[in-house]
Amino acid sequence: MNIDFNNTLIEQQEREEVKRKKKKNLIFLMKSCFLMGVFAFIVCFSFAPQAYYFWFVSSDWSLEDMTFLEEEYYIKLPLLGYIFDHPDIEYQLSQLEKIATTLWTWRIYTLTLSPYDKTATAVANGEYDEQYLLFFDKIKSLGMKVIFRTMHEMNGGRYPRASNPSEFKRAWQHVRELSRMLELDQNSLLFDFSVNHRDMPTKGFPNQNAVLFQCNQNKHPTWEHCPVFEDYYPGDDYVDVVWVSFYNWGKANSNRLRLSPQEILYDKNRNTFERLKKFQKPIMIDEVGTSSIWYNGAYSPQKTRDFYQAGDFSKKEEWLEQLKTFLVEHPEIWGVSYFNIDYTNGYLYNAFWEWDWAIVDFPHNRLFQGFFSLLGASNLDKTQIFSLFQTENQFFNQWWNSSFDTTIPFQKEENSEDSFQEAKEVHEPSNFEIDTTVSLFEQLIKSTATNNHEEIQMYQDLQNISFDDDIIDQSIQYLAHKYQHI
């Protein structure tokens, strides 16, 4: 991916189109909260303490894209996720260092390192120790705070480590002890027990083509005990958080069902969400995604490609709204990590078990409105997520709570609409949260006012508004001061 939007090879027209889409999506961020005025805006963006955290997970290390996204859209994500699938551990370590030095170490990272070619027995016997120890040592030397995922979806039958609960528990405990050998504890490294929402073991050797069984005793009465994710749990002393992954496939690659998050996690034959709560650990969704593909009739690869090329993404947007609603209604869920990858490149290629999940799609200059909606309803207060660790990172606090410069460089000289336009061009405050709020207020007012006079009046009316929220009040104060003499 790694698209450089400033590359001289990009035509001016394409750059202008990117800018137009950014403006359009920023306006949608406000409209997605059903804003009919300033008060509705405040309600939408005053994040509740128990709201979920929202971030991305990726395996393509698209650092330039993430930097572009945060800087150009005034977004600040307290967590970022990366999957390390490359077989060369030295390459993985170089990428980890690049991530830390480009996106900095004062946020939290969710990192995945798994021995994809090793069985649970092999891991327990130390056959992957070198890779784990090098990875842990790099995390320590970089001073990162990490939620660490390894050997995920063990309750399936696709990976060699799967379908063997007793050996899996031994392997997990061994890896945890390796991290403690390097003095990585809950100050810096948390272990996440990550399961698939479906228990799908195999009786043979686990692999991508294995015959899987759904753990529903009514369907498979010949399996005396079909192993479920509880059977793999290594114990409270070895687990810090519990995660789950699920996807909405539609007809991306077969005649699959199209199910909402509620239907997936509350399926009567699995009851996944209620079972997760019984662990009494913080719950997060570590992989989630939806395809845009849904049409009448039987699945065919050509139909899927044609549907995607036609550009109807309404079903994807609809599902993203369902995900947001589910998260808002389930405050037990601490966070959600969206699987922001499209290995098919818009269905130009076949990718095994991977489809058009991406909602921030830089290769195709496409940002889905659901991204802004999910982010707008999420929690941007770092306090709760950092409470999982035993100590905070002072550099994160400095970045998150950077100073607010109240200096107003613009001085009014005459009462005119020209001076109003000039005021709008003044550089905004440096603090990310205030900067974002100021920008959103200005976009809201611009999209709400029917003429320039009404727009000016709305800015003047801000002086009479006060809310019990420092970020919002400072933003209103800034705008009122900025436009007070116009």
ChimeraX attribute file (.defattr): number of C-alpha atoms within 10 A of each C-alpha:
attribute: neighborCount
match mode: 1-to-1
recipient: residues
	/A:1	16
	/A:2	13
	/A:3	14
	/A:4	13
	/A:5	15
	/A:6	9
	/A:7	9
	/A:8	8
	/A:9	8
	/A:10	11
	/A:11	10
	/A:12	10
	/A:13	9
	/A:14	12
	/A:15	14
	/A:16	11
	/A:17	12
	/A:18	17
	/A:19	13
	/A:20	12
	/A:21	14
	/A:22	18
	/A:23	14
	/A:24	12
	/A:25	21
	/A:26	20
	/A:27	18
	/A:28	18
	/A:29	24
	/A:30	23
	/A:31	15
	/A:32	19
	/A:33	17
	/A:34	12
	/A:35	17
	/A:36	12
	/A:37	14
	/A:38	15
	/A:39	11
	/A:40	13
	/A:41	19
	/A:42	16
	/A:43	12
	/A:44	17
	/A:45	19
	/A:46	18
	/A:47	16
	/A:48	16
	/A:49	14
	/A:50	16
	/A:51	22
	/A:52	28
	/A:53	25
	/A:54	23
	/A:55	24
	/A:56	23
	/A:57	24
	/A:58	20
	/A:59	16
	/A:60	16
	/A:61	19
	/A:62	15
	/A:63	17
	/A:64	15
	/A:65	18
	/A:66	19
	/A:67	14
	/A:68	15
	/A:69	16
	/A:70	13
	/A:71	12
	/A:72	11
	/A:73	14
	/A:74	17
	/A:75	19
	/A:76	17
	/A:77	17
	/A:78	20
	/A:79	23
	/A:80	20
	/A:81	23
	/A:82	20
	/A:83	18
	/A:84	20
	/A:85	15
	/A:86	11
	/A:87	13
	/A:88	10
	/A:89	17
	/A:90	13
	/A:91	12
	/A:92	19
	/A:93	19
	/A:94	11
	/A:95	16
	/A:96	20
	/A:97	18
	/A:98	14
	/A:99	18
	/A:100	17
	/A:101	11
	/A:102	13
	/A:103	15
	/A:104	17
	/A:105	20
	/A:106	21
	/A:107	23
	/A:108	23
	/A:109	22
	/A:110	23
	/A:111	19
	/A:112	20
	/A:113	20
	/A:114	19
	/A:115	21
	/A:116	15
	/A:117	13
	/A:118	17
	/A:119	23
	/A:120	26
	/A:121	18
	/A:122	18
	/A:123	22
	/A:124	20
	/A:125	13
	/A:126	14
	/A:127	15
	/A:128	16
	/A:129	17
	/A:130	12
	/A:131	19
	/A:132	21
	/A:133	16
	/A:134	15
	/A:135	18
	/A:136	21
	/A:137	17
	/A:138	16
	/A:139	21
	/A:140	18
	/A:141	9
	/A:142	14
	/A:143	15
	/A:144	20
	/A:145	26
	/A:146	25
	/A:147	22
	/A:148	21
	/A:149	20
	/A:150	20
	/A:151	25
	/A:152	22
	/A:153	24
	/A:154	28
	/A:155	29
	/A:156	30
	/A:157	26
	/A:158	22
	/A:159	25
	/A:160	22
	/A:161	30
	/A:162	26
	/A:163	32
	/A:164	24
	/A:165	21
	/A:166	14
	/A:167	18
	/A:168	26
	/A:169	19
	/A:170	17
	/A:171	23
	/A:172	24
	/A:173	16
	/A:174	17
	/A:175	21
	/A:176	19
	/A:177	14
	/A:178	18
	/A:179	20
	/A:180	13
	/A:181	12
	/A:182	12
	/A:183	15
	/A:184	19
	/A:185	15
	/A:186	17
	/A:187	17
	/A:188	22
	/A:189	26
	/A:190	23
	/A:191	22
	/A:192	26
	/A:193	26
	/A:194	27
	/A:195	28
	/A:196	20
	/A:197	24
	/A:198	24
	/A:199	25
	/A:200	24
	/A:201	27
	/A:202	22
	/A:203	14
	/A:204	11
	/A:205	19
	/A:206	22
	/A:207	18
	/A:208	13
	/A:209	10
	/A:210	16
	/A:211	15
	/A:212	19
	/A:213	19
	/A:214	18
	/A:215	22
	/A:216	16
	/A:217	13
	/A:218	8
	/A:219	10
	/A:220	13
	/A:221	11
	/A:222	9
	/A:223	13
	/A:224	8
	/A:225	11
	/A:226	20
	/A:227	21
	/A:228	22
	/A:229	24
	/A:230	15
	/A:231	15
	/A:232	22
	/A:233	20
	/A:234	18
	/A:235	12
	/A:236	11
	/A:237	8
	/A:238	19
	/A:239	19
	/A:240	20
	/A:241	22
	/A:242	21
	/A:243	25
	/A:244	24
	/A:245	22
	/A:246	18
	/A:247	19
	/A:248	22
	/A:249	24
	/A:250	21
	/A:251	23
	/A:252	26
	/A:253	19
	/A:254	13
	/A:255	14
	/A:256	14
	/A:257	11
	/A:258	19
	/A:259	15
	/A:260	19
	/A:261	21
	/A:262	14
	/A:263	11
	/A:264	19
	/A:265	21
	/A:266	16
	/A:267	14
	/A:268	9
	/A:269	12
	/A:270	18
	/A:271	15
	/A:272	20
	/A:273	17
	/A:274	11
	/A:275	14
	/A:276	21
	/A:277	14
	/A:278	9
	/A:279	16
	/A:280	11
	/A:281	17
	/A:282	18
	/A:283	24
	/A:284	22
	/A:285	20
	/A:286	26
	/A:287	22
	/A:288	20
	/A:289	24
	/A:290	28
	/A:291	26
	/A:292	27
	/A:293	25
	/A:294	24
	/A:295	12
	/A:296	7
	/A:297	9
	/A:298	10
	/A:299	17
	/A:300	14
	/A:301	14
	/A:302	10
	/A:303	18
	/A:304	20
	/A:305	16
	/A:306	13
	/A:307	18
	/A:308	19
	/A:309	12
	/A:310	9
	/A:311	9
	/A:312	13
	/A:313	15
	/A:314	13
	/A:315	16
	/A:316	24
	/A:317	20
	/A:318	14
	/A:319	21
	/A:320	23
	/A:321	19
	/A:322	17
	/A:323	21
	/A:324	22
	/A:325	15
	/A:326	15
	/A:327	24
	/A:328	18
	/A:329	11
	/A:330	13
	/A:331	15
	/A:332	16
	/A:333	21
	/A:334	22
	/A:335	23
	/A:336	26
	/A:337	22
	/A:338	23
	/A:339	24
	/A:340	22
	/A:341	22
	/A:342	22
	/A:343	20
	/A:344	15
	/A:345	17
	/A:346	18
	/A:347	20
	/A:348	10
	/A:349	12
	/A:350	14
	/A:351	14
	/A:352	10
	/A:353	10
	/A:354	15
	/A:355	24
	/A:356	25
	/A:357	24
	/A:358	25
	/A:359	25
	/A:360	22
	/A:361	19
	/A:362	18
	/A:363	12
	/A:364	9
	/A:365	14
	/A:366	14
	/A:367	17
	/A:368	17
	/A:369	21
	/A:370	24
	/A:371	21
	/A:372	22
	/A:373	21
	/A:374	24
	/A:375	19
	/A:376	20
	/A:377	24
	/A:378	27
	/A:379	24
	/A:380	26
	/A:381	17
	/A:382	19
	/A:383	12
	/A:384	16
	/A:385	18
	/A:386	18
	/A:387	10
	/A:388	17
	/A:389	19
	/A:390	11
	/A:391	12
	/A:392	17
	/A:393	18
	/A:394	10
	/A:395	13
	/A:396	18
	/A:397	14
	/A:398	11
	/A:399	14
	/A:400	19
	/A:401	13
	/A:402	14
	/A:403	13
	/A:404	17
	/A:405	11
	/A:406	15
	/A:407	10
	/A:408	15
	/A:409	9
	/A:410	15
	/A:411	12
	/A:412	15
	/A:413	9
	/A:414	11
	/A:415	10
	/A:416	12
	/A:417	13
	/A:418	10
	/A:419	18
	/A:420	21
	/A:421	13
	/A:422	13
	/A:423	19
	/A:424	14
	/A:425	10
	/A:426	12
	/A:427	11
	/A:428	21
	/A:429	20
	/A:430	14
	/A:431	17
	/A:432	21
	/A:433	21
	/A:434	25
	/A:435	19
	/A:436	19
	/A:437	22
	/A:438	22
	/A:439	18
	/A:440	19
	/A:441	22
	/A:442	16
	/A:443	17
	/A:444	22
	/A:445	17
	/A:446	17
	/A:447	14
	/A:448	16
	/A:449	15
	/A:450	10
	/A:451	10
	/A:452	13
	/A:453	11
	/A:454	14
	/A:455	17
	/A:456	19
	/A:457	13
	/A:458	18
	/A:459	20
	/A:460	18
	/A:461	12
	/A:462	20
	/A:463	17
	/A:464	9
	/A:465	12
	/A:466	13
	/A:467	13
	/A:468	8
	/A:469	11
	/A:470	11
	/A:471	19
	/A:472	20
	/A:473	18
	/A:474	18
	/A:475	24
	/A:476	24
	/A:477	18
	/A:478	22
	/A:479	23
	/A:480	19
	/A:481	16
	/A:482	24
	/A:483	21
	/A:484	16
	/A:485	15
	/A:486	19
